[in-house]
């Protein structure tokens, strides 16, 4: 009897120990599950914070990029307006518009309301015809429309070249070409012109600085190794030697260069297809007195003197 009782007690102790062991494992699993959920929530919060930071950073980059593009567009527009003004195209301010429109644009804009009025008039019902007395209708003869008269083009001579006095206010080597100078030249305008000149082999850099020159201003702007050149420095030239022409003493930037016997009526911009400069170039030469001439007539600034070379006589000017 005592042995049976001890065996029963031992079995009961084993069962209770097994149950307590299972309960501890279950609590451990629950605790691990809670920790995992907490870790997952923490990772989610960190990912959301990182994503929010990336979105804000990208948004700020786009705002800055948009501001930069806006400035570039405004600068390009200002440069376009300046070029149009320089080429003689009148600018007309438009109310409510930030910039300007050209005379042509203004005309086309004004044509829209007129066209609208015409359409409205045609759409309105026509009045009832009024009975007229029976009379013979006299047909009115319309006068033939006059053909527009062709505008005579100015003769191709030096008068169509816009030569002015300029002052080199800044000069240096072209960043991408060893034989070219990159200059800023004051021609008496609102801003200096950018000019590219192939004079490195002929004229030292120190002789180019702060000197007065004669500039051909109505050439079509052209890119030279990535830089747009807006004019040309006039020089006396041979295959072996080149000299920059000198304006007369007392000349200032913006003074106009004339030629005796030829009316100065320069094109707003020379048309490369008409080859105006190329036609004039063979007759642009220095004479025996070093004076730059066109067909023997001196180039000069009225009231101040003639344009001259330093030493090259009877050579081409270009």
SELUM-897778 format. One line per 10 residues: number of its first residue (from 0); their letters; for each residue x, y, z of N, C-alpha, C. Coordinates in Angstrom, 2 decimals. Last residue first. Layout:
REM SELUM-897778
NUM) a) X Y Z X Y Z X Y Z; ...
This chain:
REM SELUM-897778
317) xxxxxxxxxx) 40.67 93.56 -93.82 39.62 92.57 -93.59 39.57 92.19 -92.12; 42.34 95.18 -96.37 41.75 95.37 -95.04 40.63 94.33 -94.91; 45.39 94.63 -98.22 43.94 94.47 -98.02 43.56 94.70 -96.55; 47.85 97.24 -98.73 47.45 95.85 -98.45 45.95 95.83 -98.17; 49.30 99.67 -98.83 48.76 99.05 -100.04 48.46 97.55 -99.84; 51.36 99.20 -95.96 50.87 100.06 -97.04 50.35 99.20 -98.20; 51.65 98.82 -92.56 51.34 98.08 -93.80 50.68 99.00 -94.81; 51.99 100.17 -90.19 53.13 100.13 -91.12 52.79 99.51 -92.46; 49.50 100.70 -88.91 50.76 101.13 -88.31 51.90 101.19 -89.34; 46.60 102.21 -90.55 47.40 101.06 -90.11 48.72 101.58 -89.55
307) xxxxxxxxxx) 43.75 104.35 -89.72 45.07 104.06 -90.29 45.62 102.73 -89.79; 41.08 106.53 -90.42 41.46 105.23 -89.85 42.76 104.78 -90.53; 41.17 110.13 -89.89 41.07 108.91 -90.68 41.49 107.68 -89.88; 39.21 112.48 -87.85 40.35 112.02 -88.64 40.11 110.68 -89.30; 37.16 114.01 -86.72 38.23 113.51 -85.86 39.42 112.95 -86.64; 35.07 114.77 -88.37 35.56 115.75 -87.42 36.72 115.30 -86.57; 33.98 111.44 -88.82 33.79 112.86 -89.12 34.26 113.77 -87.98; 36.34 109.08 -89.23 35.34 109.48 -88.25 35.16 110.98 -88.43; 36.88 107.31 -92.37 37.17 108.34 -91.39 36.03 108.48 -90.39; 38.48 105.93 -95.16 37.56 105.67 -94.05 37.91 106.66 -92.95
297) xxxxxxxxxx) 38.99 107.53 -98.35 39.40 107.23 -96.97 38.23 106.87 -96.06; 38.83 105.90 -101.47 38.20 106.92 -100.63 38.47 106.58 -99.16; 39.87 103.73 -102.89 40.68 104.94 -102.81 40.09 106.04 -101.95; 37.98 101.75 -102.42 38.17 102.26 -103.79 38.89 103.61 -103.77; 38.28 102.67 -99.20 37.43 101.86 -100.06 37.46 102.48 -101.46; 41.11 102.63 -96.93 40.26 103.24 -97.95 39.34 102.19 -98.57; 43.27 103.61 -94.33 42.34 102.59 -94.81 41.33 103.24 -95.75; 46.47 104.98 -94.82 45.06 105.24 -94.54 44.21 104.11 -95.13; 49.14 104.84 -95.45 48.66 103.96 -94.38 47.19 104.17 -94.04; 49.79 106.12 -97.75 49.90 106.91 -96.52 49.36 106.16 -95.31
287) xxxxxxxxxx) 49.19 104.40 -99.77 50.62 104.64 -99.51 50.84 105.46 -98.23; 46.30 102.75 -98.25 47.02 103.40 -99.35 48.48 103.64 -98.96; 44.63 99.62 -97.59 45.37 100.79 -97.13 46.08 101.42 -98.33; 41.37 98.63 -98.81 42.83 98.54 -98.78 43.41 99.77 -98.08; 38.68 97.17 -100.19 39.09 97.73 -98.91 40.60 97.53 -98.76; 38.05 95.78 -102.45 38.30 97.22 -102.62 38.63 97.92 -101.30; 37.49 93.17 -101.63 38.65 93.40 -102.52 39.01 94.87 -102.69; 35.09 93.59 -99.94 36.41 93.30 -99.38 37.57 93.54 -100.35; 32.60 93.82 -101.16 33.34 95.05 -100.83 34.81 94.77 -100.47; 31.79 91.17 -101.41 31.89 92.00 -102.61 32.72 93.25 -102.36
277) xxxxxxxxxx) 31.79 90.33 -98.77 32.71 89.67 -99.70 32.87 90.48 -100.99; 29.70 91.91 -97.78 31.08 92.17 -97.34 32.08 91.55 -98.31; 27.54 90.74 -99.26 27.83 92.18 -99.34 29.28 92.45 -98.94; 26.32 88.21 -99.86 27.77 88.41 -99.91 28.15 89.88 -100.09; 23.80 87.18 -99.76 24.01 88.27 -100.71 25.48 88.69 -100.80; 23.93 85.26 -97.77 23.67 84.80 -99.14 23.94 85.90 -100.17; 24.26 86.68 -95.37 25.40 85.95 -95.94 25.19 85.51 -97.39; 23.13 89.86 -94.94 22.65 88.54 -95.35 23.81 87.78 -95.99; 23.89 91.87 -92.16 24.26 91.44 -93.50 23.76 90.03 -93.77; 21.45 93.70 -90.50 22.34 92.53 -90.42 22.63 92.07 -91.84
267) xxxxxxxxxx) 20.69 96.25 -91.25 20.57 95.86 -89.84 21.44 94.64 -89.56; 23.02 97.82 -93.50 21.97 96.84 -93.25 21.90 96.58 -91.74; 23.84 101.36 -93.44 24.15 99.94 -93.21 22.91 99.08 -93.05; 24.47 103.84 -95.03 23.14 103.27 -94.82 23.28 101.76 -94.60; 26.31 106.48 -95.82 26.30 105.43 -94.79 24.86 105.00 -94.53; 27.23 107.07 -99.15 26.27 107.32 -98.08 26.25 106.15 -97.11; 30.42 107.91 -100.17 29.46 106.80 -100.07 28.55 107.06 -98.87; 32.24 109.95 -100.08 31.63 109.66 -101.37 30.61 108.54 -101.33; 34.24 108.61 -97.53 33.96 109.77 -98.38 33.39 109.32 -99.72; 32.78 106.70 -95.09 33.68 106.66 -96.24 33.29 107.80 -97.18
257) xxxxxxxxxx) 32.74 106.50 -91.46 32.17 106.83 -92.77 33.23 106.65 -93.85; 32.03 105.08 -88.39 33.06 105.22 -89.42 32.37 105.42 -90.76; 30.80 106.48 -85.36 30.53 105.81 -86.63 31.63 106.10 -87.64; 31.58 105.79 -81.97 31.72 106.69 -83.12 31.54 105.90 -84.42; 31.66 103.80 -80.05 30.36 104.14 -80.61 30.43 105.11 -81.76; 34.34 105.03 -78.12 33.48 103.89 -78.48 32.10 104.34 -78.94; 35.92 107.89 -79.73 35.41 107.21 -78.55 34.54 106.03 -79.00; 38.77 109.73 -80.93 37.59 108.89 -81.17 37.20 108.17 -79.88; 41.15 110.99 -80.41 39.93 111.65 -79.97 38.67 110.85 -80.22; 42.79 109.91 -83.35 42.89 110.42 -81.98 41.62 111.18 -81.63
247) xxxxxxxxxx) 41.06 107.39 -85.36 41.78 108.65 -85.16 41.83 109.06 -83.69; 41.64 103.80 -84.90 40.79 104.96 -85.15 41.58 106.25 -84.92; 43.75 101.44 -86.46 43.61 102.39 -85.35 42.67 103.52 -85.74; 43.67 97.93 -87.24 43.49 99.32 -87.63 43.23 100.21 -86.41; 46.16 95.60 -86.45 44.83 96.08 -86.11 44.72 97.56 -86.49; 47.97 93.83 -88.86 47.95 94.97 -87.95 46.51 95.41 -87.72; 49.81 90.96 -89.75 48.47 91.53 -89.56 48.58 92.67 -88.54; 51.81 89.11 -92.04 51.70 90.14 -91.00 50.28 90.70 -90.96; 51.79 87.24 -94.04 52.81 87.11 -93.00 52.63 88.08 -91.84; 49.73 87.80 -95.84 49.89 86.42 -95.37 50.84 86.30 -94.18
237) xxxxxxxxxx) 48.41 90.90 -94.48 49.16 90.17 -95.50 49.28 88.73 -95.01; 46.09 93.47 -93.57 46.53 92.08 -93.52 47.34 91.67 -94.74; 44.58 95.52 -91.21 45.37 95.49 -92.43 46.12 94.17 -92.44; 41.36 94.76 -89.73 42.82 94.75 -89.71 43.38 94.93 -91.13; 38.57 94.95 -87.55 39.12 95.22 -88.87 40.65 95.39 -88.79; 36.91 92.49 -85.77 37.91 93.55 -85.65 38.58 93.72 -87.02; 33.46 91.82 -85.90 34.79 91.49 -86.41 35.69 92.71 -86.28; 30.83 90.32 -83.83 31.39 91.38 -84.67 32.76 90.93 -85.16; 30.06 88.26 -82.18 29.03 89.21 -82.59 29.56 90.34 -83.46; 30.48 84.81 -81.85 31.16 86.08 -82.12 30.16 87.04 -82.74
227) xxxxxxxxxx) 29.86 82.37 -79.50 29.24 83.19 -80.54 29.96 84.53 -80.65; 31.86 79.52 -79.09 31.58 80.87 -78.59 31.00 81.69 -79.73; 32.50 77.08 -80.29 31.57 77.07 -79.18 31.23 78.42 -78.61; 34.29 77.84 -82.38 34.70 76.91 -81.33 33.83 77.04 -80.09; 32.25 80.31 -83.04 33.64 79.95 -83.33 34.16 79.14 -82.16; 29.13 81.12 -84.45 29.86 80.40 -83.41 31.26 80.04 -83.89; 28.13 84.41 -85.41 28.52 83.04 -85.78 29.31 82.41 -84.64; 25.91 87.01 -86.39 26.66 86.32 -85.34 26.92 84.87 -85.72; 26.42 88.69 -89.43 25.55 87.75 -88.74 26.37 87.04 -87.66; 27.73 92.02 -89.11 27.85 90.64 -89.57 26.86 89.76 -88.82
217) xxxxxxxxxx) 27.68 94.62 -88.17 26.42 94.03 -88.68 26.63 92.71 -89.41; 30.10 95.71 -87.26 29.09 95.31 -86.28 27.87 94.62 -86.87; 33.45 95.82 -87.33 32.33 95.62 -88.25 31.21 94.96 -87.46; 35.41 98.18 -85.61 34.66 96.93 -85.53 33.56 96.92 -86.58; 38.57 99.37 -84.85 37.43 99.55 -85.73 36.73 98.20 -85.86; 39.71 100.13 -81.48 39.74 99.36 -82.72 38.56 99.80 -83.59; 41.74 101.01 -78.71 40.64 101.34 -79.61 40.81 100.60 -80.93; 42.67 98.82 -76.01 42.99 99.62 -77.18 41.72 99.91 -77.98; 42.78 97.07 -73.77 42.36 98.48 -73.60 42.71 99.36 -74.81; 45.01 94.73 -75.19 44.28 95.19 -74.02 44.02 96.70 -74.05
207) xxxxxxxxxx) 46.63 94.03 -77.27 45.19 93.98 -77.49 44.42 94.62 -76.35; 49.19 94.03 -76.39 48.83 95.07 -77.35 47.33 95.09 -77.66; 49.27 91.76 -74.78 49.33 93.07 -74.12 48.98 94.22 -75.07; 49.23 89.68 -76.69 48.06 89.90 -75.84 48.08 91.30 -75.22; 50.51 90.53 -79.98 50.68 90.09 -78.59 49.46 90.47 -77.75; 49.41 89.43 -83.10 49.37 90.57 -82.17 49.51 90.05 -80.74; 49.71 86.99 -84.50 50.17 88.25 -85.09 50.26 89.42 -84.11; 48.62 84.76 -83.34 49.93 84.60 -83.99 50.53 85.93 -84.44; 46.12 85.70 -82.45 47.14 85.28 -81.47 48.53 85.22 -82.09; 43.94 86.39 -83.96 45.10 87.29 -83.99 46.23 86.86 -83.07
197) xxxxxxxxxx) 41.13 85.79 -84.73 42.28 84.90 -84.94 43.58 85.69 -85.03; 38.63 86.62 -82.35 39.56 87.07 -83.39 40.76 86.13 -83.49; 35.36 87.06 -81.30 36.43 86.07 -81.41 37.31 86.47 -82.59; 33.55 89.10 -79.08 34.18 88.99 -80.40 35.30 87.95 -80.31; 30.69 90.35 -77.58 31.67 89.26 -77.55 32.22 89.06 -78.95; 30.17 93.79 -76.73 29.98 92.66 -77.65 31.07 91.63 -77.43; 28.84 95.30 -73.72 29.93 94.99 -74.66 29.57 93.80 -75.56; 25.64 96.98 -73.69 26.55 95.94 -73.17 27.65 95.68 -74.19; 24.55 99.21 -74.92 24.20 98.92 -73.53 25.15 97.90 -72.91; 27.32 100.67 -76.84 25.98 100.11 -76.68 25.73 99.77 -75.21
187) xxxxxxxxxx) 29.87 101.35 -77.58 28.95 102.44 -77.26 27.52 101.97 -77.08; 31.20 99.01 -77.80 30.90 99.71 -79.05 29.91 100.85 -78.82; 33.58 97.28 -76.13 32.59 98.33 -75.92 32.41 99.10 -77.22; 34.19 93.89 -76.31 34.46 95.19 -76.94 33.28 96.13 -76.70; 35.94 91.20 -75.14 34.73 91.97 -74.87 35.01 93.39 -75.36; 37.39 88.37 -76.86 37.39 89.78 -76.43 35.99 90.24 -76.05; 39.61 85.85 -77.26 38.21 86.07 -76.88 38.13 87.45 -76.23; 41.74 84.84 -79.92 41.49 85.69 -78.75 39.98 85.75 -78.52; 43.08 81.75 -81.18 42.01 82.74 -81.11 42.05 83.53 -79.81; 44.79 79.62 -81.28 45.06 80.72 -82.22 44.06 81.86 -82.10
177) xxxxxxxxxx) 43.94 77.65 -79.51 45.19 78.36 -79.20 45.41 79.58 -80.09; 40.80 77.09 -78.29 41.54 77.32 -79.53 42.76 78.19 -79.24; 39.23 76.99 -76.00 39.31 75.77 -76.83 40.07 75.96 -78.13; 39.28 79.46 -74.71 39.55 78.25 -73.93 39.74 77.00 -74.77; 41.10 82.11 -76.16 39.92 81.25 -76.29 40.20 79.94 -75.56; 42.79 84.39 -74.00 42.84 83.30 -74.97 41.50 82.55 -74.99; 41.36 87.72 -73.65 42.07 86.54 -73.17 42.08 85.49 -74.26; 40.18 90.93 -72.65 40.70 90.03 -73.69 41.45 88.88 -73.04; 38.17 93.80 -72.34 38.58 92.52 -71.74 39.06 91.61 -72.86; 37.71 96.02 -73.76 37.70 96.18 -72.30 38.13 94.90 -71.59
167) xxxxxxxxxx) 38.50 97.59 -76.62 38.61 96.27 -76.01 38.73 96.45 -74.49; 36.20 99.76 -78.11 37.34 99.65 -77.19 37.33 98.28 -76.54; 35.37 100.90 -81.46 35.15 100.12 -80.24 36.40 100.12 -79.38; 33.70 102.60 -84.02 34.86 102.58 -83.12 34.48 101.78 -81.88; 32.15 100.74 -86.73 32.15 101.68 -85.61 33.46 101.59 -84.84; 30.47 99.95 -89.68 31.75 100.01 -88.99 31.71 101.11 -87.93; 28.35 98.35 -91.37 28.21 99.12 -90.12 29.53 99.05 -89.34; 28.10 98.63 -94.82 28.86 98.03 -93.72 28.77 98.93 -92.48; 26.97 100.00 -96.84 26.12 99.01 -96.19 26.83 98.29 -95.05; 28.94 101.58 -97.94 27.91 102.24 -97.15 27.01 101.27 -96.43
157) xxxxxxxxxx) 30.52 100.05 -99.61 30.94 100.18 -98.23 29.89 100.84 -97.34; 27.97 98.44 -101.65 29.22 99.16 -101.46 29.48 99.31 -99.96; 25.53 97.69 -103.62 26.47 96.93 -102.79 27.79 97.70 -102.74; 22.76 99.96 -103.36 23.92 99.40 -104.07 24.87 98.69 -103.11; 19.62 98.87 -102.00 20.76 99.79 -101.99 21.94 99.16 -102.73; 16.89 97.88 -104.04 17.90 97.55 -103.04 19.08 98.51 -103.16; 13.72 99.28 -104.40 15.07 99.15 -104.96 16.08 98.90 -103.85; 10.82 97.53 -103.97 11.74 98.47 -103.32 13.14 98.22 -103.88; 8.26 97.41 -106.35 9.44 96.75 -105.78 10.38 97.81 -105.21; 4.98 98.35 -105.58 6.22 98.66 -106.27 7.40 97.99 -105.56
147) xxxxxxxxxx) 2.15 96.29 -105.82 3.14 96.96 -104.97 4.45 97.16 -105.73; -0.30 97.08 -108.25 0.74 96.15 -107.81 1.75 96.90 -106.95; -3.58 98.13 -107.65 -2.20 98.50 -108.01 -1.22 97.49 -107.44; -6.44 96.65 -108.99 -5.57 96.85 -107.83 -4.15 97.13 -108.29; -8.57 98.47 -111.20 -7.60 97.36 -110.98 -6.67 97.68 -109.82; -11.70 99.56 -110.05 -10.36 99.92 -110.53 -9.41 98.78 -110.25; -14.73 98.24 -111.14 -13.69 98.31 -110.09 -12.35 98.63 -110.70; -17.54 99.79 -112.32 -16.28 99.15 -112.70 -15.26 99.35 -111.59; -20.82 99.10 -111.48 -19.64 99.92 -111.20 -18.39 99.14 -111.56; -23.62 98.92 -113.41 -22.48 98.16 -112.86 -21.29 99.07 -112.70
137) xxxxxxxxxx) -26.68 100.07 -112.66 -25.43 100.44 -113.33 -24.28 99.70 -112.65; -29.81 98.80 -113.23 -28.65 98.80 -112.35 -27.39 99.10 -113.16; -32.66 100.53 -113.98 -31.53 99.79 -114.51 -30.34 99.92 -113.58; -35.27 100.15 -111.61 -34.37 100.97 -112.42 -33.25 100.09 -112.92; -37.87 99.94 -109.78 -37.36 99.24 -110.95 -36.56 100.20 -111.82; -36.94 100.64 -106.40 -37.67 100.95 -107.63 -37.03 100.28 -108.83; -36.55 97.90 -104.10 -36.06 99.12 -104.75 -36.88 99.38 -105.99; -37.37 96.53 -101.06 -37.72 96.60 -102.48 -37.30 97.93 -103.06; -34.91 95.33 -99.02 -35.86 96.42 -99.24 -36.14 96.52 -100.74; -34.46 92.22 -97.38 -34.20 93.09 -98.54 -35.31 94.12 -98.72
127) xxxxxxxxxx) -33.80 92.10 -93.90 -34.71 91.78 -95.01 -34.48 92.72 -96.17; -30.38 91.61 -92.85 -31.66 92.32 -92.85 -32.49 91.97 -94.08; -28.99 88.46 -91.81 -28.99 89.57 -92.77 -30.35 90.27 -92.72; -27.86 87.58 -88.55 -28.86 87.43 -89.63 -28.88 88.66 -90.52; -24.34 87.06 -88.02 -25.59 87.74 -87.67 -26.55 87.66 -88.84; -22.03 86.01 -89.14 -22.95 85.08 -88.48 -24.28 85.72 -88.16; -20.62 88.17 -90.07 -21.15 87.24 -91.06 -22.16 86.29 -90.46; -19.95 89.34 -87.64 -20.82 90.07 -88.57 -21.45 89.13 -89.59; -18.28 87.41 -86.60 -19.51 87.72 -85.89 -20.49 88.42 -86.81; -16.14 87.52 -88.43 -16.92 86.29 -88.31 -18.26 86.56 -87.63
117) xxxxxxxxxx) -15.28 90.12 -87.91 -15.75 89.77 -89.25 -16.62 88.52 -89.20; -14.45 89.92 -85.26 -15.57 90.80 -85.58 -16.16 90.46 -86.94; -12.29 88.17 -85.63 -13.43 87.73 -84.83 -14.66 88.57 -85.14; -10.56 89.80 -87.05 -11.08 88.59 -87.69 -12.30 88.08 -86.97; -10.08 91.68 -85.10 -10.70 92.09 -86.35 -11.32 90.90 -87.06; -8.78 90.19 -83.08 -10.11 90.73 -82.83 -10.82 91.13 -84.11; -6.36 89.47 -84.62 -7.30 88.47 -84.15 -8.67 89.06 -83.87; -4.62 91.52 -85.17 -5.46 91.05 -86.27 -6.53 90.09 -85.80; -3.08 91.94 -82.98 -4.17 92.88 -83.20 -5.11 92.40 -84.28; -1.23 89.91 -83.37 -2.14 89.82 -82.23 -3.33 90.73 -82.44
107) xxxxxxxxxx) 0.16 90.85 -85.58 -0.60 89.62 -85.72 -1.59 89.46 -84.59; 1.30 93.15 -84.42 0.39 93.28 -85.55 -0.47 92.04 -85.70; 2.94 92.05 -82.48 1.86 92.93 -82.07 0.83 93.06 -83.18; 4.76 90.68 -84.08 3.88 89.94 -83.18 2.70 90.78 -82.76; 6.03 92.84 -85.38 5.32 91.84 -86.17 4.32 91.07 -85.30; 7.25 94.13 -83.28 6.20 94.83 -84.00 5.37 93.85 -84.81; 7.63 91.76 -80.58 8.11 92.55 -81.70 6.93 93.19 -82.40; 7.02 92.16 -77.09 6.77 91.47 -78.36 7.25 92.37 -79.47; 8.46 91.61 -73.87 8.10 92.45 -75.00 7.70 91.57 -76.15; 7.34 90.40 -70.71 8.41 90.82 -71.62 7.90 91.75 -72.69
97) xxxxxxxxxx) 5.07 89.96 -69.23 6.31 90.24 -68.52 7.38 90.78 -69.43; 1.94 91.53 -69.95 2.98 90.57 -70.34 4.28 90.94 -69.66; 0.24 93.55 -69.36 -0.02 92.25 -68.74 0.98 91.20 -69.10; 0.69 95.14 -72.47 0.14 95.19 -71.10 -0.17 93.80 -70.59; 3.72 94.88 -74.14 2.36 94.39 -74.15 1.81 94.43 -72.74; 5.99 97.05 -75.82 5.53 96.44 -74.56 4.07 96.04 -74.65; 7.75 96.32 -78.67 6.51 96.96 -78.23 6.05 96.30 -76.94; 10.83 97.01 -80.23 10.13 96.22 -79.23 8.91 96.99 -78.72; 12.12 96.96 -83.55 11.52 97.72 -82.46 10.72 96.80 -81.55; 15.14 95.86 -84.61 13.74 95.46 -84.52 13.11 96.13 -83.30
87) xxxxxxxxxx) 17.87 96.36 -84.81 16.95 97.35 -85.31 15.49 96.96 -85.26; 19.67 94.70 -83.62 19.49 94.54 -85.06 18.39 95.43 -85.63; 19.39 95.38 -80.96 20.64 95.70 -81.63 20.51 95.61 -83.14; 16.88 94.27 -80.49 17.03 95.72 -80.42 18.29 96.15 -81.15; 17.56 91.57 -80.77 16.58 92.16 -81.69 16.68 93.68 -81.69; 19.39 91.30 -78.66 19.84 91.08 -80.03 18.86 91.69 -81.03; 17.69 91.82 -76.46 18.84 92.69 -76.71 19.34 92.55 -78.15; 15.93 89.66 -76.71 15.41 91.03 -76.87 16.54 91.99 -77.18; 17.76 87.58 -76.19 17.05 87.64 -77.48 16.52 89.05 -77.73; 18.50 88.17 -73.56 19.52 88.20 -74.61 18.88 88.30 -75.99
77) xxxxxxxxxx) 16.05 87.79 -72.27 16.67 89.11 -72.25 17.72 89.24 -73.35; 15.73 85.04 -72.77 14.76 86.00 -73.32 15.35 87.40 -73.36; 17.90 84.03 -71.32 17.86 83.82 -72.78 16.89 84.80 -73.44; 17.10 84.81 -68.74 18.34 85.35 -69.30 18.36 85.20 -70.83; 14.75 83.32 -68.48 14.67 84.78 -68.44 15.92 85.42 -69.03; 15.86 80.74 -68.62 14.89 81.16 -69.63 14.80 82.68 -69.67; 17.48 80.76 -66.32 18.10 80.58 -67.64 17.16 81.05 -68.76; 15.51 81.05 -64.31 16.52 82.10 -64.50 17.16 82.00 -65.88; 14.17 78.59 -64.70 13.45 79.86 -64.88 14.42 81.01 -65.12; 16.17 76.79 -64.02 15.67 76.82 -65.40 14.92 78.12 -65.69
67) xxxxxxxxxx) 16.38 77.38 -61.27 17.53 77.58 -62.16 17.09 77.68 -63.62; 13.84 76.64 -60.37 14.27 78.03 -60.23 15.44 78.34 -61.16; 13.94 73.89 -60.94 12.94 74.73 -61.62 13.33 76.20 -61.55; 15.93 73.11 -59.16 16.16 72.95 -60.61 15.19 73.82 -61.40; 14.66 73.65 -56.72 15.88 74.38 -57.08 16.15 74.29 -58.58; 12.52 71.81 -56.95 12.24 73.24 -56.79 13.46 74.06 -57.19; 13.94 69.40 -57.08 13.12 69.82 -58.22 12.79 71.30 -58.16; 15.11 69.37 -54.52 15.96 69.39 -55.72 15.18 69.87 -56.94; 12.80 69.22 -52.95 13.63 70.41 -52.86 14.55 70.52 -54.07; 11.91 66.65 -53.69 11.06 67.81 -53.94 11.88 69.09 -53.93
57) xxxxxxxxxx) 14.00 65.10 -52.74 13.76 65.15 -54.17 12.91 66.36 -54.53; 13.63 65.56 -49.97 14.89 65.94 -50.60 14.71 66.07 -52.12; 11.09 64.48 -49.59 11.31 65.90 -49.33 12.58 66.40 -50.02; 11.65 61.80 -50.23 10.66 62.55 -51.00 10.88 64.05 -50.83; 13.53 61.15 -48.24 13.91 61.09 -49.65 12.95 61.89 -50.53; 11.93 61.45 -45.94 13.12 62.31 -46.11 13.56 62.33 -47.57; 10.07 59.42 -46.37 9.62 60.82 -46.29 10.78 61.78 -46.52; 11.77 57.20 -46.24 11.05 57.49 -47.48 10.57 58.94 -47.51; 12.60 57.39 -43.55 13.60 57.49 -44.63 12.91 57.85 -45.95; 10.14 57.02 -42.28 10.89 58.26 -42.06 11.91 58.48 -43.18
47) xxxxxxxxxx) 9.46 54.44 -43.15 8.59 55.57 -43.51 9.31 56.90 -43.35; 11.58 53.02 -41.97 11.46 53.05 -43.44 10.57 54.21 -43.88; 10.99 53.42 -39.25 12.25 53.92 -39.80 12.18 54.03 -41.33; 8.52 52.12 -39.10 8.60 53.55 -38.81 9.87 54.16 -39.38; 9.32 49.48 -39.72 8.36 50.19 -40.57 8.45 51.69 -40.37; 10.99 48.94 -37.51 11.57 48.98 -38.86 10.64 49.72 -39.82; 9.06 48.98 -35.48 10.17 49.94 -35.45 10.80 50.09 -36.83; 7.49 46.81 -36.25 6.91 48.16 -36.20 7.99 49.23 -36.21; 9.38 44.75 -35.91 8.80 45.01 -37.23 8.21 46.41 -37.30; 9.82 44.89 -33.14 10.93 45.14 -34.06 10.42 45.48 -35.46
37) xxxxxxxxxx) 7.28 44.17 -32.21 7.84 45.49 -31.86 8.97 45.87 -32.83; 7.10 41.58 -33.22 6.15 42.59 -33.67 6.67 44.00 -33.39; 9.20 40.41 -31.72 9.28 40.45 -33.20 8.35 41.52 -33.75; 8.23 40.66 -29.10 9.48 41.34 -29.49 9.58 41.48 -31.01; 5.98 39.01 -29.28 5.82 40.43 -28.98 7.07 41.22 -29.39; 7.24 36.56 -29.75 6.33 37.11 -30.75 6.13 38.60 -30.55; 8.62 36.22 -27.36 9.39 36.37 -28.61 8.52 36.97 -29.72; 6.39 35.90 -25.67 7.29 37.03 -25.47 8.13 37.29 -26.73; 5.34 33.51 -26.66 4.53 34.74 -26.71 5.42 35.97 -26.58; 7.44 31.79 -26.06 7.05 32.00 -27.46 6.26 33.29 -27.60
27) xxxxxxxxxx) 7.40 31.93 -23.26 8.60 32.36 -23.99 8.27 32.65 -25.45; 4.93 30.83 -22.72 5.17 32.23 -22.37 6.38 32.79 -23.12; 5.46 28.20 -23.59 4.43 29.00 -24.24 4.62 30.49 -23.96; 7.43 27.40 -21.79 7.75 27.48 -23.23 6.75 28.36 -23.96; 5.91 27.46 -19.43 7.08 28.34 -19.57 7.47 28.49 -21.03; 4.04 25.43 -19.96 3.58 26.80 -19.74 4.73 27.79 -19.91; 5.69 23.18 -20.07 4.97 23.59 -21.26 4.50 25.04 -21.15; 6.49 23.09 -17.37 7.50 23.27 -18.41 6.84 23.74 -19.71; 4.10 22.58 -16.08 4.77 23.87 -15.81 5.82 24.15 -16.88; 3.59 20.01 -17.06 2.68 21.10 -17.39 3.34 22.45 -17.17
17) xxxxxxxxxx) 5.75 18.57 -15.97 5.61 18.67 -17.43 4.71 19.82 -17.83; 5.19 18.84 -13.27 6.43 19.40 -13.80 6.36 19.58 -15.32; 2.79 17.41 -13.08 2.79 18.84 -12.78 4.05 19.52 -13.34; 3.74 14.86 -13.77 2.73 15.53 -14.61 2.73 17.04 -14.38; 5.50 14.33 -11.66 5.99 14.39 -13.04 5.01 15.14 -13.95; 3.75 14.27 -9.51 4.81 15.29 -9.54 5.35 15.43 -10.96; 2.24 11.98 -10.13 1.58 13.28 -10.05 2.61 14.41 -10.14; 4.17 9.99 -9.89 3.56 10.25 -11.21 2.90 11.62 -11.24; 4.66 10.17 -7.15 5.74 10.43 -8.10 5.18 10.75 -9.49; 2.23 9.38 -6.07 2.74 10.74 -5.80 3.84 11.11 -6.80
7) xxxxxxxx) 2.11 6.76 -6.93 1.10 7.72 -7.39 1.59 9.15 -7.22; 4.24 5.67 -5.54 4.28 5.68 -7.02 3.29 6.69 -7.58; 3.38 5.97 -2.95 4.59 6.68 -3.39 4.66 6.76 -4.92; 1.22 4.17 -2.98 1.01 5.60 -2.70 2.20 6.41 -3.18; 2.47 1.78 -3.41 1.54 2.29 -4.42 1.32 3.77 -4.25; 3.86 1.52 -1.03 4.60 1.59 -2.30 3.71 2.16 -3.40; 1.84 1.28 0.80 2.75 2.44 0.88 3.50 2.60 -0.41; 0.82 -1.21 0.00 0.00 0.00 0.00 0.85 1.24 0.00
